[in-house]
Amino acid sequence: MTFRKTAIVLSLSVLTGCAGVLPGSAQPEDKQGPYINLTTYEFHTTVGQPIDFSNISAYDDVDGMLPVYVIDDADYRKAGEYYPVLTARDTTGNVTEVPVTVYVEEAVYVEPEPVATAAPEAEDTGCEAVNAADPDKPCSMVSDTDAAEYRKLFYGYGAEQRCRTEAAKINGSCYAVNTNDGSLWGYGLSEKPEPEPEQTDTAEHE
C-alpha cells in the first residue's frame, strides 16, 4: 500500500513539473512601447521640399522592427514652423509618440558671382608681324604700360558694351586696347571723360 501511494505522488510531481512547458502556457505581459530611432528632433527644409521620414524606423523588444507613421505632417507649400508627431504601435497595442519640429523656409536665390574672363596666355616667342610694337615680345601680349593706364580692362564677348556700362557710372570713357601686333584685344576703362570732338570751321575764306 505504501509503494502505491509513493508511485502516485511521484507521478503527480512529474506532471506538475512539466506543466510550465505545455503548449498554451502564459507569456510575460508586453507593457513596453516601441523605440523610435531618431538622431535629431528638428528638421529644416525649403518650400516645396518635403522631409522624407520613410527612413526612420521603430524597434520593439517583442515584435522587432516596426514602421513609423507621421501624424499632422507639415504643410510644405508655405513657410512656417510645424510640429508633426512620429508614432509607432506594436502588436500588443503599445503606442510610442515622438513630437518633432519642422522649419519650412522660403528658398533664397543667390546670384552666382561673375566669372572673370582671363586673357589668352602670351606666346613664348617674339612677334614677326610688320606692325609689331615690340618684335621681341609675343604678338598676343598687351604691354604692361597699356594695361596700367586703365582703371579696368574688359576682354571677350561684349567687352565694349560692358566697358561703356561701367564708364557711364563714373562719367569715364572706354578706349580700345591692342595687342603687340596691333590686333584688338579688348577695352580699357578710363576715369577721364571722352575728349570733345574738334570743331571744324566750315566757313569759306576769301
Residue pairs with C-beta under 8 A, 6 or more apart in sequence:
19 25
30 61
30 62
30 90
30 92
30 94
31 92
31 94
32 60
32 61
32 94
33 60
33 88
33 90
33 94
33 95
33 96
34 58
34 59
34 60
34 63
34 66
34 88
34 89
34 90
34 94
34 96
35 58
35 59
35 60
35 96
36 56
36 57
36 58
36 68
36 86
36 88
36 96
36 98
37 56
37 57
37 58
37 59
38 56
38 86
38 98
38 100
41 98
41 99
41 100
41 101
42 100
42 101
42 102
42 103
43 51
43 100
43 101
43 102
43 103
44 102
44 103
44 105
45 51
45 76
45 102
45 103
45 104
45 105
46 104
46 105
46 106
46 107
47 76
47 77
47 78
47 79
47 104
47 105
47 106
47 107
48 76
48 77
48 107
49 76
50 73
50 74
50 76
51 74
51 76
51 102
53 68
53 70
53 86
56 68
56 86
57 65
57 66
57 67
57 68
58 65
58 66
58 67
58 68
58 88
58 96
59 65
59 66
60 66
60 88
60 90
60 94
62 90
62 91
62 92
63 90
63 91
63 92
66 88
66 89
66 90
67 88
68 86
68 87
68 88
69 86
69 87
69 88
70 84
70 85
70 86
70 87
71 84
71 85
71 86
71 87
71 97
72 82
72 83
72 84
72 85
73 82
73 84
74 80
74 82
74 84
74 102
74 104
75 82
75 104
76 104
78 104
79 104
79 105
79 106
80 104
81 101
81 102
81 103
81 104
82 101
82 102
82 103
82 104
83 99
83 100
83 101
83 102
84 99
84 100
84 102
85 97
85 98
85 99
85 100
86 97
86 98
86 99
86 100
87 95
87 96
87 97
87 98
88 95
88 96
89 95
89 96
117 155
117 156
118 155
119 142
119 153
119 155
119 185
119 186
120 140
122 137
122 138
122 140
122 141
123 138
123 139
123 140
123 141
124 138
125 138
126 135
126 136
126 137
126 138
127 134
127 135
127 136
127 137
127 138
127 139
127 141
127 180
127 181
128 135
128 139
129 139
129 180
129 181
129 182
131 181
131 182
132 139
132 180
132 181
132 182
133 143
133 180
133 181
133 182
134 143
134 180
137 143
137 180
138 180
139 179
139 180
139 181
139 183
140 179
140 180
140 181
140 183
140 185
141 179
141 180
142 153
142 177
142 178
142 179
142 180
142 185
143 180
146 177
146 178
146 188
147 153
147 177
147 188
149 188
149 190
150 175
150 177
150 188
150 189
150 190
151 172
151 188
151 189
151 190
151 191
152 163
152 166
152 188
152 189
153 177
153 186
153 187
153 188
153 189
154 160
154 162
154 163
154 166
154 174
154 186
154 187
154 188
154 189
155 185
155 186
156 186
159 186
159 187
160 174
160 187
163 174
163 186
163 187
163 188
163 189
164 174
166 172
166 189
167 173
167 174
167 189
167 190
170 191
171 193
172 189
172 190
172 191
172 192
172 193
173 189
173 190
173 192
173 193
173 194
174 187
174 188
174 189
174 190
175 187
175 188
175 190
176 184
176 186
176 187
176 188
177 184
177 185
177 186
177 187
177 188
178 184
178 185
179 185
